[in-house]
């Protein structure tokens, strides 16, 4: 874990616990594999395409100005994750900022107990 909260979401890197074993990995893979089947990925494509199109629109609006692409890729990723997980995006692309819930989670990750 981090000794202090990261100052930029792009610096975050969650890593697997060193105590993870083959049995846990196998169990996790079995649980998650249906989400990555050919059919599931095809079903998710319209959602992903919608958010990528929104990203492109938002970047075109800023033509001629400097933008931090890492921020915009984070906005896109979190909106896709929110839409696929909860059925609606977090609104990061729409608002051009990280949703307060996401900011809260990352700001408090360092307070979680280590495994």
N, C-alpha and C positions, 0 to 999 in steps of 0.2 A: 504494500500500500504506500501511498504518498505521505510524506511528512507534512506537506502543506497542500492545499487545494491547488490544482493546476490553474494557471492564469488564462489558458487558451485551450479550447476543446481539441484543437488539432494536436496537442501534446499528449492527449490521453492514449494509453495503450493498455487494454485489459489483457492480462496474461493468465493462462491456466495455472492452477495451483500445482506446485511441485509434488504434492501428495496424491495427485490424481493417479489412478491405476487403470489397467487395461479393462477390468470389469466395469468400472464407472464409464470409461470411454465408450465401450460397447453399448451399454445401456442408454447413454445420452444419444449416441448415433441412431439407435433403433427408434427412439422417441422422436427425434428431429427429422429423420430421413423422409417421411411422407411430405413434408413441406418443400422438399427439394426434388421431388419426382418430376418427370417431364411434364405431366399434366398440370401439376401445381404451378410450376414455373410458367407454363403457357397461360394459365388462369391469372397469374400475377402481372403479366406483361402490360395489360392496359393501365393498371394502376401506376406502374413504374413509368410507362410512357407519358402518362398525364403529368406526373411531377417533373420529369425531364423537360417536357414542353414548357411548363411553367418556369423552370429554371432558365431556359433559353429566352423566354419573353422578358423575364426580369433583368437578365443581363443585357438584352438589347435596349431596354429602357435606360441603361447606364452607359451606352456607347459614348466613348470619348472621355470617360472618367475612370480613374483607377479603382479597381475593386479587389477585395481579398477573396480569391477563388476558394480558399480553404473554408472560409465562412459560408460561402454559397453552396459548396459541396456538402457541408454539415447540415445546412438548412434542408437541402434536398434529401439527404439520407434520413434525417429525423422525420421529415414529413412522410417519406415512403414507409419507414418503420411504423410510425403511428397509424397510417392508413391500413397497412397490412395486419397490424396487431389489434388495433382498437376500432377499426372501421372508419376512422376519420383522421386527417393529418393534424399535426400540431399547429399548423399555420405559420411555420417559420418562413416559408417562401413568400407567403402573402404579406406578412408583417416585416420582412427583411431583418429578422432577429430570431435568436433562440427563444423558444417558449420558456416562461418562468419555471415550469416544472422540471424541464431538462436541466436548466441552470442550477436549480436547487439540488437535484440528484448528484450532478458532478461536483458541486461545491461541497457536498457532504460525504462523498465516497471515502475520504480519509478517516472519517469517524466510525466506519464499519470495522468490526473486529476482524483481525486476520484469521484465515482458516487454520 
